Amino acid sequence: MLDNTCTPQIYVQLEDRPGVSIPAQATAGSAGYDLCACQQILLKARCYAKVPTGLRLSMPSGFEGQVRPRSGLAAKHGVTVLNAPGTIDSDYRGEVCVILINHGNEDFLIEPGMRVAQLVFARVITVDFVKTDSLDESGRGEGGFGSTGTR
């Protein structure tokens, strides 16, 4: 069982490459830890690329790392995380990479050490699926995409 009073320890292995650093919060109140690129990549307009960080992580079971966009890159350049949020599972030990997409009309140069995404940690619960022939009714029923926004 996880103890809510303890700060989880995340072990990080750093590759010897330019721009590789331990993820850090920009301010004491930041929810995310900045992820930096460790390779120069020209991200062409309307294209995407896998951006390496040179980091490998080990986190406790029951946690995940969520790779999220940086709002400044999105607002200023149209660059965001393609699969936001990307998930890093607790048992993954490979290099953390960020899939960035450039929605802008101009090419975007990624440099080693540039903050390209943020990493937010979250607790994960496991569930048991129970097969059934029917489900309980709800006020929404089968109303799908956009059904709660109509009058």
HELIX and SHEET records of a PDB file:
HELIX    1   1 SER A   71  HIS A   77  1                                   7    
HELIX    2   2 SER A  147  GLY A  149  5                                   3    
SHEET    1   A 4 TYR A  11  LEU A  14  0                                        
SHEET    2   A 4 TYR A  48  SER A  58 -1                                        
SHEET    3   A 4 GLU A  95  ASN A 102 -1                                        
SHEET    4   A 4 VAL A  79  VAL A  81 -1                                        
SHEET    1   B 4 TYR A  33  CYS A  36  0                                        
SHEET    2   B 4 ARG A 115  ARG A 123 -1                                        
SHEET    3   B 4 PHE A  63  ARG A  68 -1                                        
SHEET    4   B 4 GLY A  86  ASP A  89 -1                                        
SHEET    1   C 2 ILE A  41  LEU A  43  0                                        
SHEET    2   C 2 PHE A 108  ILE A 110 -1                                        
END                                                                             
